[in-house]
């Protein structure tokens, strides 16, 4: 099991200094990765200060040496694939090959898309997500790309330099289980970030849910590494951590993502930093 910290890109974490403080503490305490959210609004009624996630990740890359980093998750459908490919490749070069790319539709759709006059039809957004992911994979080769698709066009373009990681930056796909569509999309890539019924952002899923998902994934994946990321709030006490995280690892998850509930504390540096400094829930 590997262990990551998950923080929003708003509130206290709209300040790159707070984000790098968390990232440095995470590296010192033995966490394996730091992930930031990718929102332009989140909930516009709240009026949070929000920072660009890729600039925050650049700050993390410069302040750390070991932890993996990335956005969890980037809504590919509201970004131009060529710009996104450049950002990810630049970050992978800056960090010497430590990027994980998390992707999904994004939410809330009305705020994140509709507020800017973007389409909000989930079917259309899923089409853009799939076509955009395919283009990203091709752009990251560094080879010339010709593409004439339903939503995107590329005419003999090579985006250099490519990422450090080969054959590509690992791609994890987010989706709601037991919906099969997003999970099948994930199986075409390198990992999945599933969200389970009855388990909100700060609550771990039941081992039985993870076991069911793992059986679905393993029945359909080719041989090779594949990541299944679960998360919630964990105790720092090793015994209590073993009781929570151990059964999830036995059920097939290989990443624990430390996520606070979506409440007032999720945007505050102090409680997040205290949990980070206590170290991952190893067992």
C-alpha positions in Angstrom: 0.0 0.0 0.0 1.2 3.5 -0.9 -0.1 6.7 0.8 -1.1 10.1 -0.5 -2.3 13.4 0.8 -5.2 15.0 -0.9 -5.9 18.8 -0.6 -8.1 21.3 -2.4 -6.7 24.2 -4.5 -8.8 26.7 -2.6 -9.1 28.3 0.8 -5.8 28.3 2.7 -4.4 26.1 -0.2 -4.9 28.9 -2.7 -1.6 30.1 -1.3 1.4 28.2 -2.9 3.3 28.7 0.4 0.7 26.6 2.3 0.7 23.9 -0.3 4.5 23.6 -0.4 4.5 23.5 3.4 2.2 20.5 3.3 4.2 18.8 0.5 7.5 19.2 2.3 6.0 17.9 5.6 4.5 15.0 3.7 7.9 14.0 2.2 9.6 14.3 5.6 6.8 12.2 7.3 7.0 9.4 4.7 3.9 9.9 2.5 4.3 8.8 -1.1 2.3 11.5 -3.0 0.6 14.8 -2.7 -2.4 15.5 -4.9 -4.3 18.8 -5.3 -7.8 19.3 -6.7 -8.4 20.9 -10.1 -11.3 23.4 -9.8 -12.0 26.8 -11.3 -15.0 27.5 -9.0 -16.0 24.4 -6.9 -19.1 26.1 -5.5 -19.3 29.7 -6.6 -21.7 30.6 -3.8 -18.9 30.1 -1.3 -16.6 32.6 -2.9 -13.4 30.8 -2.0 -10.1 32.1 -3.2 -8.9 29.5 -5.8 -5.4 28.9 -7.3 -4.4 27.3 -10.6 -3.6 23.7 -9.7 -0.7 23.4 -12.2 1.1 26.4 -10.7 0.6 24.8 -7.3 2.0 21.5 -8.5 5.0 23.3 -10.0 5.7 24.8 -6.6 5.5 21.3 -5.1 7.9 19.9 -7.7 10.5 22.5 -6.9 10.1 22.1 -3.1 10.3 18.3 -3.0 12.5 15.5 -4.2 10.7 12.2 -3.8 6.9 12.4 -3.5 4.7 11.8 -6.5 2.4 14.6 -7.4 -0.6 15.5 -9.6 -4.2 16.7 -9.8 -7.0 14.6 -8.5 -8.8 15.0 -10.8 -8.5 17.1 -13.9 -11.7 17.6 -16.0 -10.2 17.0 -19.4 -13.4 18.1 -21.2 -13.0 21.7 -20.0 -9.3 22.0 -21.1 -7.6 22.1 -24.5 -5.7 18.8 -24.8 -2.7 20.4 -26.4 -2.3 22.9 -23.5 -2.9 20.2 -20.9 -0.4 17.9 -22.6 2.2 20.7 -22.3 1.4 21.4 -18.7 1.7 17.7 -17.7 4.9 17.2 -19.7 6.5 20.3 -18.3 5.6 19.3 -14.7 7.0 15.7 -15.3 10.3 17.2 -16.5 10.4 19.7 -13.6 9.8 16.9 -11.1 12.1 14.4 -12.9 9.3 11.9 -13.6 7.1 12.1 -10.5 3.7 13.0 -12.1 0.5 11.0 -11.9 -2.3 12.3 -14.1 -5.8 11.9 -12.6 -8.7 12.6 -15.0 -12.5 12.6 -15.0 -15.6 14.6 -16.0 -15.3 17.0 -13.1 -18.0 18.4 -10.8 -20.1 20.3 -10.1 -20.9 20.5 -13.8 -23.2 23.5 -13.6 -20.6 25.6 -11.7 -17.4 24.4 -13.5 -18.8 24.3 -17.0 -22.2 26.1 -17.2 -21.0 29.2 -15.4 -18.7 29.9 -18.4 -21.2 29.0 -21.2 -19.6 25.5 -21.6 -21.8 22.5 -22.5 -23.2 20.6 -19.5 -24.4 17.4 -21.2 -22.6 14.6 -19.4 -22.7 12.4 -22.6 -21.0 15.2 -24.6 -18.4 15.7 -21.8 -17.7 12.0 -21.7 -17.0 12.1 -25.4 -14.6 15.0 -25.0 -12.9 13.2 -22.1 -12.3 10.0 -24.1 -11.1 11.8 -27.2 -9.0 14.2 -25.1 -7.4 11.3 -23.2 -6.5 9.6 -26.5 -4.9 12.8 -27.8 -2.9 13.3 -24.6 -1.5 9.8 -24.9 -0.4 10.5 -28.4 1.0 14.0 -27.6 3.1 12.6 -24.8 5.0 10.3 -27.3 6.7 13.4 -28.7 5.9 12.1 -32.2 4.0 14.1 -34.8 0.2 13.8 -34.3 -2.5 14.1 -37.0 -6.0 13.9 -35.7 -9.4 14.9 -37.0 -12.0 14.0 -34.4 -15.5 15.0 -33.4 -14.3 17.5 -30.9 -10.5 18.1 -31.5 -8.1 18.6 -34.4 -4.4 18.3 -34.7 -2.4 18.8 -37.9 1.1 17.4 -38.0 2.1 18.7 -34.5 4.8 17.3 -32.2 4.8 18.6 -28.6 8.3 18.5 -27.3 9.8 17.7 -24.9 7.8 14.6 -24.0 7.4 13.6 -20.4 10.3 11.9 -18.6 8.2 8.8 -17.8 7.8 6.1 -20.4 5.7 4.9 -22.0 3.7 7.7 -20.5 2.8 9.5 -17.4 0.5 7.1 -15.4 -3.2 8.0 -15.9 -5.8 7.3 -13.2 -9.5 7.7 -14.1 -12.1 8.7 -11.6 -15.7 7.5 -11.6 -18.6 6.3 -9.5 -18.8 2.6 -8.7 -20.8 0.4 -9.6 -21.3 2.4 -12.8 -19.4 0.3 -15.4 -18.7 3.0 -18.0 -16.2 5.1 -16.0 -14.6 1.9 -14.7 -14.2 0.5 -18.2 -12.6 3.8 -19.2 -10.1 3.4 -16.3 -9.2 -0.1 -17.5 -7.8 1.4 -20.7 -5.3 3.3 -18.6 -3.2 2.8 -15.5 -5.5 3.0 -12.5 -8.8 4.1 -11.1 -10.1 6.5 -8.5 -13.4 5.0 -7.6 -16.1 6.7 -5.5 -18.5 4.3 -3.7 -22.1 4.7 -2.6 -22.4 5.4 1.1 -18.8 6.5 1.4 -18.5 10.3 1.1 -15.2 12.2 0.6 -13.9 11.6 4.1 -15.2 8.0 4.6 -13.5 4.9 3.6 -15.5 2.3 1.5 -16.3 -1.1 2.8 -13.9 -3.8 2.0 -16.7 -5.7 0.3 -17.2 -2.8 -2.1 -13.4 -2.7 -2.9 -13.3 -6.5 -3.4 -16.2 -6.4 -5.9 -14.5 -3.6 -7.8 -11.2 -5.4 -7.8 -12.8 -8.6 -9.2 -14.3 -6.5 -12.0 -11.0 -4.8 -12.7 -8.8 -7.9 -12.6 -11.2 -9.9 -14.9 -10.7 -7.2 -17.6 -7.1 -5.9 -17.3 -4.1 -7.3 -19.0 -1.1 -8.3 -16.9 0.9 -5.4 -15.5 0.6 -2.9 -12.8 -2.8 -1.3 -12.2 -3.6 1.1 -9.3 -6.8 1.2 -7.3 -7.0 4.3 -5.1 -9.3 4.4 -2.1 -9.4 7.0 0.7 -10.9 8.8 3.6 -9.8 9.9 7.1 -7.5 7.6 8.8 -6.1 7.4 12.4 -2.4 7.9 12.9 -2.4 5.1 15.6 -0.9 2.0 13.9 -3.4 -0.4 15.5 -6.4 1.6 14.4 -4.9 2.2 11.0 -4.4 -1.6 10.6 -8.1 -2.1 11.4 -9.2 0.4 8.7 -6.6 0.2 5.9 -5.5 -3.4 6.2 -8.8 -5.0 5.0 -8.9 -2.5 2.1 -5.4 -3.6 1.0 -6.4 -7.2 1.4 -9.4 -6.5 -0.8 -7.2 -5.2 -3.6 -6.6 -1.5 -3.1 -2.9 -0.4 -3.4 -3.2 3.3 -2.6 -4.6 5.0 0.4 -5.5 8.6 -0.3 -5.9 10.7 2.9 -9.0 12.9 2.4 -10.8 15.1 4.8 -14.6 15.4 4.8 -16.0 18.3 2.8 -16.5 20.6 5.7 -15.0 23.8 7.0 -11.7 22.2 8.0 -11.0 20.9 4.5 -9.8 24.4 3.4 -7.7 25.0 6.6 -3.9 24.5 6.7 -3.5 23.7 10.4 -5.6 20.5 10.8 -4.3 19.2 7.5 -0.7 19.9 8.4 -1.1 18.2 11.8 -2.4 15.0 10.2 0.4 15.1 7.5 3.1 15.4 10.2 1.7 12.4 12.1 2.6 10.2 9.1 0.7 7.8 6.9 -1.5 5.0 8.4 1.1 2.2 7.9 0.2 -1.2 9.3 
